[in-house]
Amino acid sequence: MLYHDHLVCLDTLERIIDDGYILSNPNAKSAALLRPLYKSEKFKINDQYPGLYRYAERLPINRILKGSASPITYKSKALAEYLDLRSLYITFNGYWPEKGAYMTTGTFKETEAYTVCARLPENGDKVLVVASAGNTARAFIKVCSENKIPLVMVVPYKNMNAIWSVKPIDPCIRIVAAGGDSDYLDAITLSGIIASLPGFVNEGGAKNVARRAGMGTTVFSFVEAAETIPDLYFQAIGSGTGAIAAYESNLQLIESKQYDPKKMKLVLSQNAPFQPIADAWKKRSRTVEPMTSEEANKKLEYIAATVLSNRNPPYSVKGGLYDILTDTEGEVDAFTNEEAKEAVELFLKTEGALICPEGGIALASLMSYVRNKKCGKNDVIMLNITGGGFDRIKKDFDIYHLQPSLVIDKKDFNPETVEKQLKTLF
């Protein structure tokens, strides 16, 4: 059921056969993302497929997995009236049954997990390795457990309180915690070591075309509801992969010739003081200033949206954040916990759902935009709420708090020691 022929490298423009695993072009002279080439330019929705897979013809996948849910977009009334906006659409990713939103991990990371896993060869013999600070972990654990796909999930030990499930997990799942004061980047380092061992394969993060394609279904959900490409796109970012995904979906919609061919302006936000992307973009620098683990941990103590904490984002890579912000004349700003809290409370009061802190950061960005008269009343606006409904999940389901199968200390992050410890799991 392949709907894509090849992948194209944004550096060399070479066409590459997609084996379900490839993350980069070995012939590229500089770091560059790959993008899928689809057999048809037309944007089609297939209601015969469940959940997220209604957009299957724009996803680089090999099969349909069970259990997926789609992003839900609706036109706002109360929040729009409060902000004096006539065309504000909210794309909600989370659990909100009254709106038809059934992501039981409470986050749009489910969109990437269902596409990444569906891209893998059905009879593959490799164990998938994924790193996460929380949301991605819950999503991949859910998808892999329900579809019996072997997985090693690598999480900073201090983030284990964010790792839970609404069902008991299958034995094919192994959770490995990066010990001590390890942060997300340390978890990525450890996952890279594990993935380099025989029998394992790295999911790849932003490099994985399926991860970005899945996250880009938020924009497909929007155009399905609004019947137009948005003028402005608001989202809170950690790595910024979701913003890259949204941009790529925008390009596909332009290529389809079914919509007004406009590029939406990306208005992205971070949780101050953890704002490496905002700082780099304000300087129009192509590189993000490096941040030590100690600096990152100190800043993490001051942010509510802890999932927005990637200190090594896909910023300078070809096709990455710098390029898409340049192409859309985008903006990146940072907002405080207090501003996020105010926005979360406003959303609950006007729309009736409790959203995550990062959703609050995105709404704070929109509120700032309106307050500073940077958008017009008639602008078509997409507010991407990337997570919400945790209160409803806890009410409607039993919550299983998960524990690591193995904890590996940072001093043991070397292939020999890691391989030796992993043998106790497999």
Wavefront OBJ file of the C-alpha trace (Angstrom):
o trace
v 0.000 0.000 0.000
v 2.933 2.337 -0.630
v 1.794 5.836 -1.594
v 5.340 7.162 -1.973
v 7.932 6.154 -4.531
v 11.212 7.450 -3.149
v 12.757 9.943 -0.768
v 14.601 13.029 -1.978
v 17.689 14.509 -0.307
v 17.457 18.279 0.167
v 21.229 18.633 -0.331
v 21.957 16.604 -3.468
v 18.352 16.222 -4.729
v 19.099 12.521 -5.204
v 16.183 10.104 -5.168
v 16.629 7.322 -2.629
v 14.676 4.092 -2.255
v 12.924 4.033 1.111
v 13.704 0.840 3.033
v 11.708 1.944 6.076
v 14.842 2.695 8.086
v 16.976 5.216 6.175
v 17.396 8.591 7.907
v 19.918 10.461 5.763
v 21.742 10.431 2.458
v 25.324 9.144 2.860
v 26.291 11.101 -0.282
v 25.187 14.462 1.104
v 27.988 17.004 1.510
v 26.187 18.768 4.350
v 23.542 17.716 6.854
v 20.171 17.664 5.122
v 16.705 16.240 5.688
v 15.008 13.765 3.379
v 11.436 14.216 2.132
v 9.018 11.647 0.670
v 8.002 11.804 -2.981
v 4.364 10.770 -3.311
v 2.854 9.063 -6.341
v 0.056 11.608 -6.573
v 0.147 15.351 -5.998
v -3.541 15.392 -5.081
v -4.538 15.688 -1.449
v -7.041 12.937 -0.741
v -8.745 11.766 2.420
v -9.637 8.101 2.746
v -12.383 7.573 5.319
v -12.087 3.805 4.887
v -8.911 3.921 6.981
v -9.173 4.429 10.752
v -7.952 7.411 12.760
v -4.791 9.061 11.544
v -4.608 6.828 8.485
v -7.411 8.741 6.791
v -4.416 10.772 5.506
v -2.551 7.623 4.425
v -1.990 8.851 0.867
v 0.250 11.615 2.278
v 2.145 9.358 4.677
v 5.328 7.331 3.933
v 3.968 4.095 5.424
v 3.878 0.397 4.545
v 0.853 -0.699 6.577
v -2.059 0.318 8.788
v -1.710 -0.166 12.545
v -4.557 -0.409 15.003
v -5.483 2.129 17.662
v -4.724 5.479 16.027
v -6.621 8.737 16.522
v -6.592 11.816 14.320
v -5.998 15.470 15.251
v -9.300 17.350 15.539
v -9.770 20.876 14.165
v -12.756 23.087 14.924
v -13.610 26.763 14.543
v -13.402 28.568 17.866
v -16.291 30.658 19.139
v -15.674 31.755 22.724
v -11.876 32.106 22.574
v -12.141 33.761 19.150
v -14.672 36.239 20.517
v -12.434 36.981 23.510
v -9.494 37.675 21.164
v -11.711 39.442 18.602
v -10.724 37.045 15.822
v -13.152 35.892 13.134
v -11.290 32.882 11.742
v -9.513 31.205 14.640
v -9.322 27.446 14.284
v -8.037 25.196 17.037
v -6.309 21.945 16.177
v -6.558 19.826 19.295
v -4.314 16.828 19.925
v -5.241 14.945 23.056
v -8.213 13.433 24.795
v -11.493 15.339 24.478
v -14.301 12.886 23.651
v -16.916 15.606 23.129
v -14.825 16.938 20.240
v -13.987 13.484 18.874
v -10.388 13.618 20.143
v -9.211 10.249 21.452
v -5.425 10.402 21.858
v -5.144 8.537 25.157
v -1.546 9.631 25.752
v -2.799 13.217 25.711
v -0.293 14.391 23.102
v 0.201 14.818 19.360
v 3.280 12.610 19.593
v 0.861 9.787 18.763
v 0.771 11.110 15.208
v 4.482 10.484 14.772
v 4.500 7.118 16.552
v 1.768 5.675 14.320
v 3.564 6.755 11.157
v 7.107 5.830 12.201
v 5.985 2.343 13.232
v 3.846 1.923 10.104
v 6.872 2.834 7.964
v 8.921 -0.033 9.417
v 9.014 -3.221 7.327
v 6.255 -5.504 8.575
v 8.573 -8.482 9.002
v 11.631 -6.514 10.069
v 14.067 -8.133 12.495
v 15.376 -4.996 14.218
v 14.362 -3.571 17.589
v 13.313 0.082 17.368
v 15.172 2.478 19.684
v 13.572 5.815 20.627
v 14.665 8.593 22.994
v 12.166 10.797 24.798
v 11.653 13.215 27.669
v 8.062 12.061 28.201
v 5.353 12.609 25.590
v 7.050 10.709 22.767
v 7.750 7.850 25.153
v 4.104 7.420 26.080
v 3.093 7.546 22.423
v 5.600 4.950 21.177
v 4.965 2.675 24.146
v 1.235 2.748 23.355
v 1.638 2.089 19.632
v 4.318 -0.583 19.946
v 2.567 -2.342 22.821
v -0.796 -2.508 21.036
v 0.791 -3.660 17.769
v 3.510 -5.890 19.294
v 6.444 -4.012 17.769
v 9.688 -4.560 19.755
v 10.852 -1.283 21.308
v 13.596 0.061 23.547
v 12.447 3.388 24.949
v 15.223 5.532 26.443
v 14.128 8.164 28.976
v 15.987 10.352 31.501
v 15.384 8.720 34.885
v 14.201 12.016 36.355
v 11.397 12.078 33.737
v 9.990 8.658 34.636
v 7.013 10.256 36.399
v 5.778 11.266 32.917
v 5.850 7.665 31.650
v 2.467 6.023 32.077
v -0.090 4.056 30.120
v -3.846 3.512 30.193
v -3.275 -0.205 29.620
v -0.735 -2.776 30.830
v 2.130 -2.835 28.341
v 3.239 -5.781 26.223
v 6.507 -7.613 27.082
v 7.939 -6.460 23.724
v 8.559 -3.052 25.392
v 11.766 -2.323 27.300
v 12.261 0.992 29.089
v 15.878 2.030 29.664
v 16.483 5.048 31.889
v 19.489 7.343 31.544
v 20.539 7.641 35.170
v 21.539 10.457 37.487
v 20.978 14.016 36.262
v 20.739 12.927 32.618
v 18.535 15.120 30.415
v 16.923 14.575 27.014
v 20.182 15.060 25.095
v 21.838 12.444 27.311
v 18.946 10.081 26.550
v 19.527 10.716 22.840
v 23.230 9.904 23.303
v 22.395 6.645 25.087
v 19.789 5.702 22.484
v 22.385 6.251 19.759
v 24.762 3.834 21.471
v 22.030 1.203 21.793
v 20.927 1.684 18.182
v 24.520 1.127 16.998
v 24.506 -2.384 18.450
v 23.570 -5.403 16.288
v 19.822 -6.006 16.055
v 18.753 -2.467 16.943
v 17.772 0.519 14.798
v 17.514 4.212 15.651
v 14.130 5.876 15.145
v 15.989 9.042 14.186
v 13.908 11.900 15.568
v 13.510 14.805 13.155
v 15.490 12.916 10.497
v 12.747 10.316 10.192
v 10.461 11.285 7.292
v 7.570 9.374 8.859
v 7.838 11.244 12.164
v 7.500 14.581 10.384
v 4.769 13.353 8.034
v 2.690 12.136 10.955
v 3.015 15.410 12.839
v 2.121 17.259 9.657
v -1.359 15.702 9.675
v -2.305 18.530 12.049
v -2.257 20.842 9.021
v -4.281 18.346 6.968
v -6.844 18.315 9.772
v -6.945 22.104 9.618
v -7.529 22.379 5.871
v -10.180 19.693 6.081
v -12.090 21.912 8.532
v -11.249 25.375 7.188
v -10.932 24.502 3.474
v -7.952 26.824 3.154
v -4.296 27.009 4.161
v -3.914 29.181 7.297
v -2.339 32.627 7.187
v -0.713 32.158 10.596
v 0.390 28.980 12.380
v 0.980 29.012 16.159
v 2.801 26.228 18.013
v 5.064 25.800 21.032
v 8.297 23.970 20.195
v 11.052 21.986 21.871
v 12.934 20.494 18.944
v 10.747 22.242 16.374
v 10.147 19.026 14.449
v 6.393 19.640 14.513
v 6.884 23.052 12.911
v 9.055 21.549 10.165
v 6.339 18.950 9.647
v 3.654 21.634 9.368
v 5.726 23.527 6.797
v 6.246 20.386 4.714
v 2.516 19.644 4.748
v 1.914 23.225 3.644
v 4.211 22.634 0.646
v 2.314 19.470 -0.285
v -1.001 21.324 -0.188
v 0.418 24.008 -2.486
v 1.669 21.315 -4.877
v -1.808 19.760 -4.939
v -3.170 22.949 -6.590
v -6.375 22.458 -4.576
v -5.879 25.488 -2.313
v -4.814 29.104 -2.505
v -1.029 28.658 -2.869
v 0.141 30.516 0.234
v 2.817 29.723 2.769
v 1.554 30.158 6.297
v 3.672 32.279 8.596
v 5.153 30.177 11.385
v 4.778 31.822 14.793
v 6.612 29.541 17.199
v 7.197 29.789 20.927
v 9.327 28.426 23.737
v 9.073 28.387 27.528
v 11.450 31.004 28.973
v 14.189 30.723 30.078
v 14.733 27.519 28.025
v 14.778 29.298 24.671
v 17.775 28.335 22.488
v 15.780 28.522 19.238
v 14.209 31.884 20.077
v 17.646 33.296 20.947
v 19.262 32.001 17.761
v 16.438 33.223 15.506
v 16.410 36.707 17.051
v 20.064 37.009 15.968
v 19.205 35.427 12.598
v 22.049 33.055 13.356
v 22.131 29.746 11.498
v 23.474 27.984 14.578
v 22.093 27.490 18.072
v 24.420 28.350 20.923
v 25.563 25.141 22.631
v 24.175 24.502 26.101
v 25.826 22.253 28.663
v 23.899 19.629 30.591
v 24.339 21.739 33.737
v 22.887 24.839 32.050
v 19.992 22.831 30.664
v 19.160 21.294 34.041
v 19.250 24.693 35.718
v 16.842 26.178 33.159
v 14.613 23.111 33.331
v 13.949 23.915 36.974
v 12.217 27.118 35.895
v 9.912 25.910 33.115
v 6.468 24.335 33.343
v 6.493 22.886 29.826
v 9.408 20.530 30.497
v 8.879 18.686 27.195
v 10.058 21.857 25.407
v 13.634 21.204 26.461
v 15.671 20.089 23.462
v 19.099 21.740 23.522
v 20.185 20.299 20.173
v 17.259 20.994 17.799
v 17.253 20.406 14.000
v 17.914 24.073 13.418
v 20.818 24.484 10.982
v 20.294 21.294 8.922
v 19.070 21.860 5.347
v 15.294 21.889 5.485
v 15.427 22.542 9.226
v 14.105 25.358 11.404
v 16.370 28.111 10.122
v 15.366 27.441 6.527
v 11.629 27.201 7.151
v 11.559 30.295 9.367
v 13.432 32.181 6.673
v 11.079 30.999 3.935
v 7.923 31.932 5.870
v 9.301 35.101 7.502
v 8.480 33.349 10.739
v 8.918 34.390 14.334
v 10.031 32.682 17.528
v 9.475 34.148 20.980
v 9.586 32.867 24.553
v 6.937 33.086 27.264
v 7.013 32.573 31.004
v 5.256 30.017 33.198
v 2.926 32.768 34.396
v 1.912 33.652 30.844
v 1.355 29.980 30.053
v -0.769 29.533 33.187
v -2.921 32.524 32.264
v -3.413 31.069 28.775
v -4.289 27.594 30.103
v -6.902 29.148 32.391
v -8.304 31.215 29.515
v -8.631 28.138 27.303
v -10.422 26.237 30.049
v -12.779 29.153 30.672
v -13.578 29.805 26.998
v -13.265 26.411 25.306
v -13.904 24.077 28.225
v -10.836 21.825 28.099
v -7.671 21.647 30.170
v -4.622 21.883 27.909
v -0.982 21.083 28.628
v 1.546 23.802 29.612
v 3.046 23.775 26.122
v -0.429 24.387 24.715
v -0.546 27.340 27.089
v 2.749 28.620 25.687
v 1.316 28.492 22.148
v -1.830 30.340 23.209
v 0.265 32.907 25.104
v 2.059 33.547 21.822
v -1.253 34.126 20.037
v -2.470 36.409 22.843
v 0.733 38.436 22.545
v 0.312 38.639 18.782
v -3.222 39.985 19.147
v -2.259 42.373 21.941
v 0.522 43.844 19.813
v -1.791 44.138 16.780
v 0.413 41.869 14.666
v -2.547 40.053 13.106
v -5.836 41.188 11.644
v -9.352 40.208 12.698
v -9.909 38.344 9.447
v -6.620 36.432 9.353
v -7.128 32.689 9.128
v -5.309 31.339 12.172
v -4.310 27.817 13.176
v -3.586 27.329 16.872
v -1.956 23.936 17.280
v -2.668 22.693 20.803
v -0.218 19.806 21.012
v -1.569 18.178 24.146
v -4.490 18.205 26.518
v -7.171 16.302 28.344
v -4.932 14.732 30.981
v -7.581 15.373 33.620
v -10.140 13.476 31.538
v -7.734 10.595 30.896
v -7.154 10.151 34.628
v -10.905 10.231 35.189
v -11.856 7.804 32.403
v -8.987 5.289 32.662
v -6.863 3.410 35.144
v -3.331 4.798 34.946
v -0.359 2.416 34.960
v 2.816 4.196 36.071
v 5.711 2.484 34.325
v 9.132 1.662 35.701
v 12.428 1.229 33.831
v 13.634 -2.249 32.987
v 17.189 -0.970 33.299
v 18.951 2.181 34.546
v 22.300 3.054 32.951
v 24.487 5.665 34.615
v 26.041 8.392 32.468
v 29.553 7.148 33.264
v 28.636 3.851 31.592
v 27.593 5.430 28.262
v 29.936 3.349 26.108
v 29.102 0.529 23.677
v 30.811 -2.262 25.619
v 29.146 -1.533 28.963
v 25.753 -0.757 27.415
v 25.776 -3.983 25.376
v 26.684 -5.999 28.454
v 23.832 -4.482 30.479
v 21.316 -4.886 27.649
v 21.958 -8.633 27.546
v 20.065 -8.869 30.809
v 16.939 -7.645 28.964
v 17.008 -9.679 25.753
l 1 2 3 4 5 6 7 8 9 10 11 12 13 14 15 16 17 18 19 20 21 22 23 24 25 26 27 28 29 30 31 32 33 34 35 36 37 38 39 40 41 42 43 44 45 46 47 48 49 50 51 52 53 54 55 56 57 58 59 60 61 62 63 64 65 66 67 68 69 70 71 72 73 74 75 76 77 78 79 80 81 82 83 84 85 86 87 88 89 90 91 92 93 94 95 96 97 98 99 100 101 102 103 104 105 106 107 108 109 110 111 112 113 114 115 116 117 118 119 120 121 122 123 124 125 126 127 128 129 130 131 132 133 134 135 136 137 138 139 140 141 142 143 144 145 146 147 148 149 150 151 152 153 154 155 156 157 158 159 160 161 162 163 164 165 166 167 168 169 170 171 172 173 174 175 176 177 178 179 180 181 182 183 184 185 186 187 188 189 190 191 192 193 194 195 196 197 198 199 200 201 202 203 204 205 206 207 208 209 210 211 212 213 214 215 216 217 218 219 220 221 222 223 224 225 226 227 228 229 230 231 232 233 234 235 236 237 238 239 240 241 242 243 244 245 246 247 248 249 250 251 252 253 254 255 256 257 258 259 260 261 262 263 264 265 266 267 268 269 270 271 272 273 274 275 276 277 278 279 280 281 282 283 284 285 286 287 288 289 290 291 292 293 294 295 296 297 298 299 300 301 302 303 304 305 306 307 308 309 310 311 312 313 314 315 316 317 318 319 320 321 322 323 324 325 326 327 328 329 330 331 332 333 334 335 336 337 338 339 340 341 342 343 344 345 346 347 348 349 350 351 352 353 354 355 356 357 358 359 360 361 362 363 364 365 366 367 368 369 370 371 372 373 374 375 376 377 378 379 380 381 382 383 384 385 386 387 388 389 390 391 392 393 394 395 396 397 398 399 400 401 402 403 404 405 406 407 408 409 410 411 412 413 414 415 416 417 418 419 420 421 422 423 424 425 426
